[in-house]
Amino acid sequence: MSRIKQAAPELDESALKAIEMDLVIENEAIYKVAAYLEKKIVHKVIIVADDITYEIAGRTLEETIDRVGIANRVTIIKPNSQGDVIADEASIIQLIIDIQQFTPDIIIAAGSGTIHDISRYAAYTTGIPFVSVPTAPSVDGFNSKGAPIILRGEKKTIQAIGPDAIFADLSILTQAPRAMVAAGFGDMIGKYTSLFDWKFGSIVAGEPYSVAVADITRNALQSCVEQVERIAERQEDGIRTLISSLIESGLAMLLFGQSHSASGAEHHLSHYWEMEYIRLGKRQLLHGAKVGVACIQISRLYHQLAASPFAEEFSADATDKIQVERIAAIHAHWEEIQQEVANIPDAEVLASLLHQVGGPIEPTELGIEQELLDLSLREAHHVRMNRFTLLRARNELTN
């Protein structure tokens, strides 16, 4: 929380209090969960995991909670027919039924992003809190209130709740697979384009904006970039920086109440690819891996647009007042928008950073062929129609 205050000193105490939570980032943090539950006078707990994260963290939680005499049950979320654990209706209902039968006082999410999304939405729906135990520094959604859920094959982010506490055990996180660490770094790299799109949406479409929240996110991003070599080596200080930055990005979203700071066109591409893979029955890809690759594509596109006569190519139905107003705003602020684009590293710089941590760079490394890439660049803005990104402007306002 001290880094949040340093990043945005103008935040008052009431704002900081609104995002207060117990946060432990250290070696052996997992062994402090049982004492936390005792202090909170918890009688019954459900531990949520998948087959892999149960072995990494769930079993230890079960044993240490048993020792202090707190009743507990483990819910192992079942994979789908492709072998993926996903945050969909089946996974959520599986957990909700266990909650109804066991009536716990609290849920512990032991896993990465998907397990947290399932847990936060089930906790929200059943009116009980949850605690976060990340098993990999792979996403910035551990402390988010938004739950990205797959409903009938479509990705929707639904407001839920954030955790009451996070126990990030560095002895576990430094052992996370290289691909998971690279995914977390990719999710952070995506802030370059999400911060631009948020600023663009505020300039052109009047979307709400917070300088303080943007500064928190930007500082967290910069911390990761400065530590890229140590993160790539999975050294303790590098992984501490990565997980701290991911959590700070989540806290920034909590402060603002929405995900604008951390989710722009790069996330819309990622969600579009995910939905297409589900439709085709393909195995899922790591969220942060998709975001990192998408960020490179969006950076390349945005730099091309900023260097082109893009603002002169608009065409709108004169009867569409909103479109006319947005075109006028882009014309009026085009130099400012170009300056904001200049703050996004170019595609080659982003690719170099991702290469250092061992993350994918090209869509083809994810199995995304040119046809799907082109389609997503034309249609992905439909994923979040409450956001006005430069990608959406390019698709809606030009011939």
Residue pairs with C-beta under 8 A, 6 or more apart in sequence:
1 16
1 20
1 23
1 251
3 219
3 220
3 244
3 248
4 11
4 16
4 19
4 216
4 248
4 251
4 252
5 11
5 16
6 219
7 212
7 215
7 216
7 218
7 219
7 220
7 248
8 211
8 212
8 213
8 215
8 216
10 212
11 212
11 255
15 255
18 254
18 255
19 162
19 251
19 254
19 255
21 143
21 162
21 163
21 164
21 165
21 166
22 36
22 164
22 165
22 166
23 165
23 166
23 168
23 247
24 32
24 165
24 166
24 167
24 168
25 166
25 168
25 170
25 240
25 243
25 244
25 247
26 168
26 169
26 170
27 169
27 170
27 171
27 236
28 169
28 171
29 167
29 168
29 169
29 170
30 57
30 60
30 61
30 64
30 133
30 167
30 169
30 172
31 60
31 64
32 167
33 61
33 64
33 65
33 108
33 131
33 133
33 167
34 61
34 64
34 65
34 67
34 68
34 70
35 68
36 131
36 165
36 167
37 45
37 65
37 68
37 70
37 106
38 68
38 70
40 106
42 70
42 105
42 106
43 70
43 71
43 105
44 70
44 71
44 72
44 73
44 102
44 103
44 104
44 105
45 65
45 70
45 71
45 72
45 73
45 104
45 105
45 106
45 107
45 108
46 72
46 73
46 74
46 75
46 95
46 98
46 99
46 102
46 104
46 106
46 107
46 108
47 58
47 61
47 62
47 65
47 72
47 73
47 74
47 75
47 107
47 108
47 110
48 74
48 75
48 77
48 95
48 107
48 108
48 109
48 110
48 111
48 115
48 118
48 119
48 122
49 57
49 58
49 74
49 75
49 76
49 77
49 110
49 111
49 115
50 76
50 77
50 79
50 85
50 111
50 114
50 115
51 76
51 79
53 110
53 111
53 112
53 115
53 135
54 74
54 76
54 110
56 110
56 135
56 172
57 110
57 111
57 133
57 135
57 169
57 172
58 74
58 76
58 110
61 108
61 110
61 133
62 72
62 74
65 72
66 72
72 104
73 98
73 102
73 104
75 94
75 95
75 98
77 85
77 91
77 94
77 95
77 114
77 115
77 118
78 85
78 90
78 91
78 94
79 85
80 86
80 88
80 90
81 281
82 281
82 282
82 283
82 284
83 283
84 283
84 284
85 91
85 114
85 115
86 114
86 150
86 278
86 284
87 114
87 117
87 118
87 121
87 147
87 148
87 149
87 150
88 149
88 150
88 151
89 150
89 151
89 152
91 118
92 118
92 121
92 122
92 125
92 149
95 107
95 118
95 119
95 122
96 122
96 125
96 126
99 107
99 122
99 126
99 128
100 126
104 128
105 128
106 128
106 129
106 130
106 131
106 164
107 119
107 122
107 123
107 128
107 129
107 130
107 131
108 119
108 130
108 131
108 132
108 133
109 115
109 116
109 118
109 119
109 120
109 130
109 131
109 132
109 133
109 163
110 133
110 135
111 133
111 134
111 135
112 134
112 135
112 136
112 138
112 139
112 180
113 138
113 139
113 141
113 142
113 287
116 132
116 134
116 139
116 141
116 142
116 163
117 141
117 147
117 148
117 149
119 130
120 130
120 144
120 145
120 147
120 160
120 161
120 162
120 163
121 147
121 149
121 158
121 160
123 129
123 130
123 160
123 161
124 147
124 160
124 161
125 160
129 161
129 163
129 164
130 161
130 163
130 164
131 163
131 164
131 165
131 166
131 167
132 142
132 143
132 163
132 165
132 166
132 167
133 166
133 167
133 168
133 169
134 142
134 166
134 168
134 173
134 243
135 172
135 173
135 176
136 173
136 176
136 177
136 180
136 181
136 183
136 184
137 168
137 173
137 176
137 180
137 181
137 184
137 239
137 242
137 243
137 246
138 176
138 180
138 181
138 183
138 184
138 187
138 286
138 287
138 288
139 183
139 184
139 187
139 246
139 287
139 288
140 184
140 187
140 188
140 245
140 246
140 247
140 249
140 250
140 253
140 262
141 148
141 250
142 163
142 166
142 168
142 246
142 247
142 250
143 162
143 163
143 166
143 247
143 250
143 251
143 254
144 162
144 250
144 253
144 254
144 259
145 159
145 160
145 161
145 162
145 253
145 254
145 257
146 157
146 158
146 159
146 160
146 253
146 258
146 259
147 157
147 158
147 159
147 160
148 155
148 156
148 157
148 158
148 271
149 155
149 156
149 157
149 158
150 156
150 274
150 275
150 278
153 275
153 278
153 279
154 275
155 271
155 274
155 275
155 383
157 259
157 384
162 250
162 254
166 247
168 243
168 247
170 236
170 239
170 240
170 243
173 239
173 243
174 234
174 235
174 236
174 239
175 234
176 234
176 239
178 234
178 357
178 358
179 286
179 289
179 358
179 359
180 286
181 231
181 232
181 234
181 239
181 242
181 357
181 358
182 288
182 289
182 292
182 354
182 357
182 358
182 359
182 360
183 286
183 287
183 288
183 289
183 292
183 359
184 242
184 243
184 246
184 288
185 224
185 228
185 231
185 242
185 288
185 292
185 353
185 354
185 357
185 359
186 288
186 289
186 290
186 291
186 292
186 293
186 295
186 354
186 357
186 359
187 246
187 249
187 287
187 288
187 291
187 292
188 220
188 221
188 224
188 242
188 245
188 246
188 249
189 221
189 224
189 225
189 291
189 292
189 295
189 350
189 353
189 354
190 262
190 263
190 264
190 266
190 267
190 288
190 291
190 292
190 294
190 295
191 217
191 218
191 220
191 221
191 249
191 261
191 262
192 221
192 295
192 299
192 343
192 344
192 345
192 350
193 264
193 265
193 266
193 295
193 298
193 299
193 302
193 344
194 217
194 260
194 261
194 262
194 263
194 264
194 265
194 266
194 267
195 214
195 217
195 218
195 221
195 261
195 264
196 264
196 302
196 340
196 341
196 343
196 344
196 390
197 260
197 264
197 265
197 387
197 389
197 390
197 391
198 207
198 209
198 214
198 260
198 261
198 264
199 209
199 214
199 340
200 337
200 340
200 388
200 389
200 390
200 393
201 207
201 209
201 260
201 387
201 388
201 389
202 208
202 209
203 329
203 333
203 336
203 337
204 326
204 329
204 330
204 333
204 337
204 388
204 393
205 326
205 329
205 388
207 260
207 387
207 388
208 256
208 258
208 260
209 260
210 255
210 256
210 261
212 255
213 252
213 253
213 255
213 256
213 261
214 261
216 248
216 249
216 251
216 252
216 255
216 261
217 248
217 249
217 252
217 261
217 262
219 248
220 244
220 245
220 246
220 248
220 249
220 252
221 245
221 249
223 241
223 244
223 245
224 231
224 241
224 242
224 245
225 353
227 237
227 238
227 241
227 242
228 353
228 356
228 357
229 238
229 356
230 237
230 238
230 241
231 238
231 239
231 241
231 242
231 357
232 238
232 356
232 357
232 358
249 261
249 262
250 262
252 261
252 262
253 259
253 261
253 262
260 387
263 384
264 298
264 387
264 389
265 294
265 298
265 380
265 381
265 389
265 390
265 391
265 392
266 291
266 294
266 295
266 297
266 298
267 291
267 294
267 384
268 380
268 381
268 383
268 384
268 387
268 389
268 391
269 290
269 294
269 297
269 298
269 376
269 377
269 380
270 287
270 290
270 291
270 294
271 380
271 383
271 384
272 376
272 379
272 380
272 383
273 285
273 290
273 294
273 366
273 368
273 372
273 376
274 284
274 285
274 287
274 290
275 383
276 372
276 376
277 283
277 284
277 285
278 284
282 367
285 366
285 367
288 359
289 359
289 360
289 366
290 366
292 350
292 354
292 359
292 360
292 361
293 354
293 360
293 361
293 362
293 363
293 365
293 366
293 368
295 350
296 347
296 350
296 351
296 354
296 361
297 347
297 363
297 373
297 377
298 391
299 344
299 345
299 346
299 347
299 350
300 346
300 347
301 377
301 391
301 394
302 341
302 344
302 390
303 341
303 344
303 346
303 347
305 341
305 390
305 394
306 337
306 338
306 341
306 342
310 394
310 398
311 330
311 331
311 334
313 398
313 399
314 327
314 330
314 397
314 398
315 397
315 398
315 399
316 323
316 324
316 327
316 397
317 323
318 324
323 396
323 397
326 388
326 393
326 397
327 397
330 337
330 393
330 397
337 390
341 390
345 353
351 361
354 360
354 361
355 361
360 366
363 369
363 370
363 372
363 373
377 391
378 395
379 395
380 391
381 387
381 389
381 391
381 392
381 395
381 396
